[in-house]
Amino acid sequence: MRVLIIGGTGHIGSYLVPRLVAGGHEVAVVARRPEPQYIDPRLGFGSVEWILADRSAEEADGSWARRMAGIEADVVVDLICYSPEQNRVMVEAFEGRITHFLHCGTIWAYGPPRRAPYFESDERRPIDEYGRNKAAIEADLIDRWRTDGFPATIIHPGHISGRKWLPIDPQGTRNGVGVYEKLARGEVVHLPRAGHETIHHVHADDLAQLFESAMINRQASVGEAFSGVAAYAMTLVGCCEFVARLFGREPNLEFVSDEEMERVMGAGAWAVTLDHLDHSPCCSIDKGRKLLGYEPRFTPEQIFVEAIEYLIESGELVV
Ligand SMILES: NC(=O)c1ccc[n+]([C@@H]2O[C@H](COP(=O)([O-])OP(=O)(O)OC[C@H]3O[C@@H](n4cnc5c(N)ncnc54)[C@H](OP(=O)(O)O)[C@@H]3O)[C@@H](O)[C@H]2O)c1
């Protein structure tokens, strides 16, 4: 099949493109630069057809719709669509002439769960603009499937992680290597509240597996949404404990007020943590397992090990 991937050189694309090429597909990638960012370009990207374009600029001047309308593909994977308007352009460009359209959403479309784990069939209650837009795109796509048969699948990733991309860290943010240094050395790590809120990672290659499985099992995936996450979520305390024990220590945790967390972490890093605390995601992968045979290779702990190993090898983390 000929597969068009919009935004195919980032976290997901760096793993998805080589998988599809190895599966015998003809792959065309839209990006501004012909450079996979998280993998050696010689691995799986050699036969890719590059379509170099700036989506934002072309959407602004109207040429994006014409570009899309001129591309022949069997399957379209849109990894970088953030608004219903952007998505409508894609649907109009490809309706009636592709067999499958896969949209990359986010578990932020779900909002904070009322029960854990959250199932794809549970009510969407997004609490921020990003999540509301992705939920609206999902609703539009499901509606188009039901009314016109537009063959859409939505994959909602958790916190994407990979070798060269720091996972959301044990304080629920991305704030350099400091928290890893502290956990490795047995120094005090501050946590908000009781540290019981959850984060839900996914390795980018597992996400690629889910996209690929959805394509292969088209009959089961069309008109459906799937959570792209690891098999389980972890609490912040659980993450701290795991990382500290990797270095043969117990975590030296201090539980402090939100105000103190902001002071210790800085406003930017704390805002990211707060976003994760507010969502406290924990999603089920039962549906993906049953319908698509999705089986993540990476546990959240293995994601941390891979990321920390890379930080040590690259000299960024000195312990
Ligand atoms: N990051 C997370 O933890 C997370 C969690 C949940 C959901 N998601 C969803 O995951 C998707 C993003 O996937 P990702 O993390 O693989 O993306 P990414 O690593 O940020 O990569 C973005 C890709 O899009 C290309 N791109 C960016 N701006 C572009 C433009 N204006 N025109 C053309 N190409 C452009 C980039 O290549 P160039 O820079 O060369 O153009 C690259 O190929 C989004 O839909 C997001 O909502 C992410």
The ligand as an SDF file (V2000), in Angstrom:
LIG
                    3D

 48 52  0  0  0  0  0  0  0  0999 V2000
    4.4360   14.4510   22.7250 N   0  0  0  0  0  0  0  0  0  0  0  0
    3.5570   13.7510   23.4390 C   0  0  0  0  0  0  0  0  0  0  0  0
    3.8760   13.2420   24.5290 O   0  0  0  0  0  0  0  0  0  0  0  0
    2.1800   13.5460   22.8910 C   0  0  0  0  0  0  0  0  0  0  0  0
    1.2130   13.0020   23.7210 C   0  0  0  0  0  0  0  0  0  0  0  0
   -0.0530   12.7710   23.1980 C   0  0  0  0  0  0  0  0  0  0  0  0
   -0.3260   13.0540   21.8720 C   0  0  0  0  0  0  0  0  0  0  0  0
    0.6290   13.5970   21.0890 N   0  0  0  0  0  0  0  0  0  0  0  0
    0.3060   13.8760   19.6970 C   0  0  0  0  0  0  0  0  0  0  0  0
    1.3450   13.3560   18.8920 O   0  0  0  0  0  0  0  0  0  0  0  0
    1.3880   14.0970   17.6850 C   0  0  0  0  0  0  0  0  0  0  0  0
    2.7940   14.5520   17.4380 C   0  0  0  0  0  0  0  0  0  0  0  0
    3.5730   13.4240   17.1170 O   0  0  0  0  0  0  0  0  0  0  0  0
    5.1120   13.3810   17.4050 P   0  0  0  0  0  0  0  0  0  0  0  0
    5.3300   13.5300   18.8860 O   0  0  0  0  0  0  0  0  0  0  0  0
    5.6670   12.2310   16.6740 O   0  0  0  0  0  0  0  0  0  0  0  0
    5.5500   14.7620   16.7270 O   0  0  0  0  0  0  0  0  0  0  0  0
    6.9530   15.4980   16.8100 P   0  0  0  0  0  0  0  0  0  0  0  0
    8.0090   14.6210   17.3860 O   0  0  0  0  0  0  0  0  0  0  0  0
    6.7240   16.8330   17.4110 O   0  0  0  0  0  0  0  0  0  0  0  0
    7.2860   15.6480   15.2620 O   0  0  0  0  0  0  0  0  0  0  0  0
    6.5310   16.5220   14.4600 C   0  0  0  0  0  0  0  0  0  0  0  0
    6.6520   16.0820   13.0270 C   0  0  0  0  0  0  0  0  0  0  0  0
    5.9120   16.9780   12.2210 O   0  0  0  0  0  0  0  0  0  0  0  0
    6.7890   17.7070   11.3410 C   0  0  0  0  0  0  0  0  0  0  0  0
    6.2870   19.0690   11.3420 N   0  0  0  0  0  0  0  0  0  0  0  0
    6.1820   19.9040   12.4040 C   0  0  0  0  0  0  0  0  0  0  0  0
    5.6770   21.0880   12.0020 N   0  0  0  0  0  0  0  0  0  0  0  0
    5.4730   20.9740   10.6740 C   0  0  0  0  0  0  0  0  0  0  0  0
    4.9700   21.8690    9.6750 C   0  0  0  0  0  0  0  0  0  0  0  0
    4.5830   23.1170    9.9750 N   0  0  0  0  0  0  0  0  0  0  0  0
    4.8750   21.4270    8.4180 N   0  0  0  0  0  0  0  0  0  0  0  0
    5.2620   20.1810    8.0850 C   0  0  0  0  0  0  0  0  0  0  0  0
    5.7550   19.2900    8.9750 N   0  0  0  0  0  0  0  0  0  0  0  0
    5.8570   19.7020   10.2510 C   0  0  0  0  0  0  0  0  0  0  0  0
    8.1700   17.5450   11.9410 C   0  0  0  0  0  0  0  0  0  0  0  0
    9.2030   17.6270   10.9760 O   0  0  0  0  0  0  0  0  0  0  0  0
    9.8960   19.0500   10.6200 P   0  0  0  0  0  0  0  0  0  0  0  0
   10.2340   19.6970   11.9350 O   0  0  0  0  0  0  0  0  0  0  0  0
   11.0880   18.6970    9.7950 O   0  0  0  0  0  0  0  0  0  0  0  0
    8.8730   19.8000    9.8540 O   0  0  0  0  0  0  0  0  0  0  0  0
    8.0550   16.1130   12.4670 C   0  0  0  0  0  0  0  0  0  0  0  0
    8.0880   15.2080   11.3780 O   0  0  0  0  0  0  0  0  0  0  0  0
    0.4440   15.2660   17.8540 C   0  0  0  0  0  0  0  0  0  0  0  0
   -0.7510   14.9800   17.1780 O   0  0  0  0  0  0  0  0  0  0  0  0
    0.2300   15.3510   19.3470 C   0  0  0  0  0  0  0  0  0  0  0  0
   -1.0250   15.9080   19.6720 O   0  0  0  0  0  0  0  0  0  0  0  0
    1.8780   13.8590   21.5660 C   0  0  0  0  0  0  0  0  0  0  0  0
  1  2  1  0
  2  3  2  0
  2  4  1  0
  4  5  1  0
  4 48  2  0
  5  6  2  0
  6  7  1  0
  7  8  2  0
  8  9  1  0
  8 48  1  0
  9 10  1  0
  9 46  1  0
 10 11  1  0
 11 12  1  0
 11 44  1  0
 12 13  1  0
 13 14  1  0
 14 15  2  0
 14 16  1  0
 14 17  1  0
 17 18  1  0
 18 19  2  0
 18 20  1  0
 18 21  1  0
 21 22  1  0
 22 23  1  0
 23 24  1  0
 23 42  1  0
 24 25  1  0
 25 26  1  0
 25 36  1  0
 26 27  1  0
 26 35  1  0
 27 28  2  0
 28 29  1  0
 29 30  1  0
 29 35  2  0
 30 31  1  0
 30 32  2  0
 32 33  1  0
 33 34  2  0
 34 35  1  0
 36 37  1  0
 36 42  1  0
 37 38  1  0
 38 39  2  0
 38 40  1  0
 38 41  1  0
 42 43  1  0
 44 45  1  0
 44 46  1  0
 46 47  1  0
M  CHG  2   8   1  16  -1
M  END
$$$$
